[in-house]
Amino acid sequence: MGKKKKVANKLSVFTNAILSIFGENPFKPMNYKQICKVMGIRDAAGKDVVYNILVDLFEQGKLLEERPYRYVLNPEYLQDYGPKTQYVEGTVDMKSTGKAYVILDDASGEDVFIAANNTGKALHGDRVKVAMFPKRKDRKPEGEIVEVLERKHTDFVGVLHISHGYVFVVPDANTVPVDIFVPKGELHGAKNGQKVVVHLVEWPENSGNPFGEIVRVLGNPGDNDVEMESILAAHDYPLEFPEAVEQEAAAIAVKIPRAELAKRRDFRKVFTITIDPADAKDYDDAVSLQQLPNGHWEVGVHIADVSHYVRPGSAIDQEAYSRGTSVYLVDRTIPMLPEKLCNNVCSLRPDEEKLTMSAVFEMDDDARVLNHWIGKTVIKSCRRYAYEEVQAMIEGGEGDYKEQLLTLHRLASRLREQRMAKGSLNFHSEEVKFILDEKGKPIDTYIRVQNESHELIEDFMLLANRTVAETFGKPDSPFRNHTFVYRIHDEPNPEKLNNFLRLIARLGYTMDISSRSKLVKSYNKLFDDVEGRGEKNLVESVAIRTMAKAVYSTENIGHYGLAFDYYTHFTSPIRRYPDLMVHRLIERYLLEGQGSVNKKEFEEYCVHSSEMEKQAEEMERQSVKYKQAEYLQDKIGQVFEGLISGVSKWGIYVELKGNKCEGLVRYEDMPGDYYYLDEENFRVIGQGSGRILQLGDEVKVRVKGVDLLKRQMDFELILSEGAPKVSRKRRKK
């Protein structure tokens, strides 16, 4: 009896070993020969035993027969015999289809794919815990969300629907693929069809949808103010300042005490101007110019001394930190600071004495910096210019203080030449602007291109930012061990750069990436080569996407795009919180001689500021997208010229010339042929005609439809007969 028990135990161990082999390879069908090979069994008797065990396990339902005599483990037993489940944590990137990717906290890991039925109760932006599935050959990592660790958002903007006794909110964001049910008692005055803010209260275990309550009624969809406020509310950006902040701002004295003026270097009698957009209200930077007795030039970069008025820990400071940055929507600015500060007390308005923090440079006629000084000043701007006024003088027109402005222009141009010679990337930026009627509806658009008057200001600001960063970061600086806030920009992502090289090769361009200097020269040459060509916008926009995102950090790695070893943001404290932090650090270290601040604490401030900057950019993009859709709403059926800006499995994306509106041409709206995607070559090809449509091609499209609430535009393609074709031989698969 004992002998039989021992044999049974051995057989049980043998069986469990076989089941474990199937568990470690849950998607690989195997027969008895393959199992024997894994177990090292070579004799006929052993192979017979394995064969019989497989048959028994199949009859018991533990194995499934994938095909004759080839088995896989029944998924019901994967937990018992499969590999131990691995868990990872990360942030959800939800797609409109309901599927998602989890971006791991460990940035070195590959994103994890989550099928729509495995997202659990996670929503876009949430931090989650993921149970990883066994790795399958040639497949991306896949898993299931098992726990929501932290909600990114609990308030959502959407349209309220009341139908057949059910009440629910359909979120505006296509990254929220579930409706939110609202009990009838939680409507708080909201009516069917209105746009609302709904607060997520709970998500019951057995419910496919979360439950919420209406916390704010925004108004009717399509109303300009409602749509702009919806963008802000969807990102939890406050629509107004708290009462404590407004009271604190109201108590700030406008008149500058004489004692404060006596502490500062006085520039009130020095030629000083501001240059800003025509519609600007907050002027946070000014430049001064005077010739020194030795013939050199003294250029002052004067920045509003916000830190004098906004003290750490105050209600204004806490609110400014929370916002992180001002937000510039198409029709309005939502400031970081209360209006009294940003448009009055701190704004460097002409003919008013203003407190500033300055970087002052002595330079020769060739704009070589011979000396510099950083400290607190007082100024009195003698003239406020719009960029257009200065540009007119640069181009030969007349105007106030033309001689001084042309001197500043000449010095700035030399600074720019020096910067480009050292490897700075020469990105050209174009910005779509709207002409709005009294109700905020766009009646026309235009492209604002950066010109020499913009560059005049930009190059002096870059000089100031770089000099401040060098003062605290260079190895020979007495402050090199002090925590400081840097603006850093990493080198291009290798994979994105490789894709970019493939793209431009298809367009007939090449780049040398053998060294950083050669890569930068190649970038700048490419930008010159595409100037005035159809693919210009495409090449420049994709080039920017190859670059890493510039962020704030206490760890300096330099700024790749500008080719600066040290760089910070010092010049816009009215609208950027990191600049305010930099001003405070200058005062603490340079002017007061105090020790270093806490590095960990300031790194958290930097991360928050970078996140808020990214959020502000997204809100600004959404407002532009909405206005573009609104602009085309009454132009259904009209024909426009555009450029192919993207290709996808849905169709081709076309960006219209002049207004940069981008819409989708679905394959069914491409006449006369069936088109298929040649993703590797960034093009689509007509199955019958061989016609090629690729990135950068100029095309004509007709506006087919506009979904204003989703900010989506659909176009139809109008083909000419001259489009290139691919030969039958090349089209063979």
Helices and strands as residue ranges (DSSP letters): H 2-24, H 32-39, H 44-60, E 63-67, E 70-73, G 75-77, H 78-81, E 87-94, E 100-104, E 112-114, G 116-118, E 127-132, E 143-150, E 155-163, E 166-171, E 180-181, G 184-186, E 195-202, E 211-219, H 224-234, H 243-250, H 258-262, E 265-266, E 272-276, E 285-291, E 297-304, H 306-309, H 315-323, E 327-329, E 332-334, H 339-340, I 341-345, E 353-363, E 369-380, E 383-386, H 387-394, H 402-421, E 430-436, E 442-449, H 452-473, E 486-488, H 494-506, H 516-530, H 536-546, E 551-553, H 577-586, I 587-591, H 599-632, E 639-647, E 651-656, E 662-666, G 667-669, E 675-678, G 679-681, E 683-686, E 692-694, E 698-707, E 712-718, H 728-731
